[in-house]
Amino acid sequence: MSSGTTNLAWFKSSYSGSQGDSCVEIAMAEQAVHVRDSKDLARPDFEVGRAEWAPFVRFVAGD
């Protein structure tokens, strides 16, 4: 995770499983939406531009 994302307000995605097995967290920033795996914080997060967020979610959801 980059040092620029440590102060973001992370929250669990509604797409995460309720059993704690799929812990995806997102954080909204001015220019991007950041995504990370809360079970593996050593793995870097990735970001998606705000304009691309809705198409990204549709793609991931398989719509």
C-alpha positions as CSV (number, residue, x, y, z in Angstrom):
1,M,0.0,0.0,0.0
2,S,1.4,3.4,-0.9
3,S,1.9,5.9,1.8
4,G,-0.6,8.2,0.1
5,T,-3.4,5.7,0.8
6,T,-2.8,5.1,4.5
7,N,-5.0,8.1,5.6
8,L,-8.0,7.2,3.4
9,A,-11.3,6.2,5.0
10,W,-11.5,2.5,4.0
11,F,-14.8,0.6,4.3
12,K,-15.9,-2.9,3.4
13,S,-17.4,-3.2,0.0
14,S,-21.0,-4.4,-0.3
15,Y,-19.6,-7.0,-2.7
16,S,-17.6,-8.7,0.1
17,G,-18.9,-11.9,1.5
18,S,-20.8,-11.8,4.9
19,Q,-18.7,-14.8,6.1
20,G,-15.5,-12.9,6.3
21,D,-14.0,-14.8,3.5
22,S,-14.0,-12.1,0.9
23,C,-12.8,-8.9,2.4
24,V,-12.6,-6.2,-0.2
25,E,-12.3,-2.7,1.1
26,I,-12.6,0.5,-0.9
27,A,-11.8,4.2,-0.2
28,M,-12.9,7.2,-2.2
29,A,-10.3,9.8,-3.1
30,E,-10.7,13.0,-5.1
31,Q,-9.5,11.4,-8.4
32,A,-9.8,7.7,-7.8
33,V,-11.4,4.8,-5.9
34,H,-8.8,2.7,-4.1
35,V,-9.4,-1.1,-3.7
36,R,-7.6,-3.5,-1.3
37,D,-7.8,-6.9,0.2
38,S,-8.2,-6.3,4.0
39,K,-6.9,-9.8,4.8
40,D,-3.5,-9.0,3.1
41,L,-2.5,-5.4,3.7
42,A,1.0,-6.2,2.6
43,R,-0.3,-6.5,-1.0
44,P,-0.6,-3.1,-2.6
45,D,-4.0,-1.6,-3.3
46,F,-5.0,-0.6,-6.7
47,E,-7.0,2.4,-7.9
48,V,-9.6,3.0,-10.5
49,G,-10.5,6.4,-11.8
50,R,-13.8,7.8,-10.5
51,A,-15.2,8.0,-14.0
52,E,-14.4,4.3,-14.6
53,W,-15.7,3.1,-11.2
54,A,-19.2,2.2,-12.2
55,P,-18.1,0.4,-15.4
56,F,-15.5,-1.5,-13.3
57,V,-18.1,-2.6,-10.8
58,R,-20.4,-3.8,-13.6
59,F,-17.6,-5.7,-15.1
60,V,-16.6,-7.4,-11.8
61,A,-20.2,-8.2,-11.0
62,G,-20.6,-9.8,-14.4
63,D,-23.4,-7.5,-15.6
